[in-house]
Amino acid sequence: MNSIPYKTYLDEAELPTQWYNLRADMKNKPAPLLDPATLQPITAQALGRVFCDELVRQELDDSTPYIDIPQAVRDYYKTFRPSPLVRAYNLEKHLNTPAKIYYKFEGSNTSGSHKLNSAIAQAYYAKEQGLKGVTTETGAGQWGTALSMACAYFGLDCKVYMVKVSYEQKPFRREVMRTYGASVVPSPSMDTAVGRKILQEHPGTGGSLGCAISEAVEAASSIPGYRYVLGSVLNQVLLHQSVIGLEAKAALDKLGVKPDLIIGCAGGGSNLGGLIAPFVGEKLRGEADYRILAVEPASCPSFTRGKFAYDFCDTGNICPLSKMYTLGSSFIPAPNHSGGLRFHGMSSTLSQLYHDGLMEAIAVEQTAVFQAAEEFARVEGILPAPESSHAIRAAIQEALRCKESGEEKTILFGLTGTGYFDMYAYESFHDGRMTDYIPTDAELAQGFAALPKV
Ligand SMILES: *Cc1c(COP(=O)(O)O)cnc(C)c1O
């Protein structure tokens, strides 16, 4: 008998009652957002024209360590949380490693990813403010799906600008969103001034997250009763996602297990920021130490090849500027790169932690990621999202390193979602058509050249 169960669930009553705001324990706070008009730290008033009031407060609050989760949000959480912490016995056996591998699985809700944790919070605050609806962008589609579910639950309109390549590659994602009542527009579109401008400059472009964000922000600021919501990158999103880490830590504490290494995939940084939050809190307070590893795609390598600088979060340069590891807001990842993790920048909180040496990052190539995804699916059963599979890839590599060295490390990684809507990507992998694209230094230099001079 194994003394540690395959799956550990907390009780419903143990669902966290508060989110944890990692910034409160950071000595070097993430740099403030800048107003694009003045290049000065942005005021709550200016942010409030784009975002919901309570979310603005959360965005700017870098001193309150714990923030209550509203009861209505907790009640919705109970429909799909606490999520399981899984001991990957089958993967360990398959790899023949002495490492102990755990993953926190966020894919068991209908939207298929961790994004629902923040979507439901953001929709709640929009409803509380008496708004009519929200706009957003979606890349791979998970955020749009999660937000559609959340808006349906609270009776809000939801307008989603979906990156055009995904809109075309993932018609079923689109239909899920429409099932929940959202309207879905391929981006860039002719709906907005910024969309028309981008289409004129780059005819036939498949779009990018940065471009869809510009369109969604423009739409939110021009339709009365609407605000814009974002599914990653922002501090408020990391705050909501801390529920992942709080649950994971509570479950591990119950088992008496302390991870040595915590791994997560990094697109805008929200799942990783949420997973590591309580662990990094301990690290910052000097109570414990953990190795933290971010895994990003080699085709969009913001941490490993980006610059730590102020940059726009969107292609249209209408959003506030954030100090982050960035490839430049004009950087558009190669279209062969499947789905998520395509954002040019990174959460300012994670960027600061990385800059201060509190975490590490690696970039992995696409075909290696799908190899890991398939290996994992065959032994653990879960069909992982391509994004999540970046973390799987790194966890497998670390476990194999343990096999060589004989170390019995404990590894925790975030399994952020399922890949049922990514079957075209799996198909191109199986057919041997998938390629790895690594941008050249010259290509990256173009993005850096366009960084704002702040
Ligand atoms: C969106 C998404 C990610 C990446 O976003 P982060 O903000 O970096 O967490 C990772 N995995 C899945 C399944 C996603 O949907």
PDBQT file of the ligand as one rigid body, heavy atoms in Angstrom, charges set to zero:
ROOT
HETATM    1  C1  LIG A 501      -4.208  30.410 -20.516  1.00  0.00    +0.000 C 
HETATM    2  C2  LIG A 501      -3.616  29.139 -20.169  1.00  0.00    +0.000 A 
HETATM    3  C3  LIG A 501      -2.282  29.056 -19.734  1.00  0.00    +0.000 A 
HETATM    4  C4  LIG A 501      -1.334  30.211 -19.681  1.00  0.00    +0.000 C 
HETATM    5  O1  LIG A 501      -1.738  31.356 -19.023  1.00  0.00    +0.000 OA
HETATM    6  P1  LIG A 501      -1.041  31.846 -17.697  1.00  0.00    +0.000 P 
HETATM    7  O2  LIG A 501      -1.668  33.158 -17.421  1.00  0.00    +0.000 OA
HETATM    8  O3  LIG A 501       0.419  31.949 -17.958  1.00  0.00    +0.000 OA
HETATM    9  O4  LIG A 501      -1.360  30.848 -16.665  1.00  0.00    +0.000 OA
HETATM   10  C5  LIG A 501      -1.795  27.820 -19.371  1.00  0.00    +0.000 A 
HETATM   11  N1  LIG A 501      -2.553  26.708 -19.442  1.00  0.00    +0.000 NA
HETATM   12  C6  LIG A 501      -3.829  26.760 -19.860  1.00  0.00    +0.000 A 
HETATM   13  C7  LIG A 501      -4.604  25.489 -19.922  1.00  0.00    +0.000 C 
HETATM   14  C8  LIG A 501      -4.402  27.964 -20.226  1.00  0.00    +0.000 A 
HETATM   15  O5  LIG A 501      -5.661  27.998 -20.628  1.00  0.00    +0.000 OA
ENDROOT
TORSDOF 0
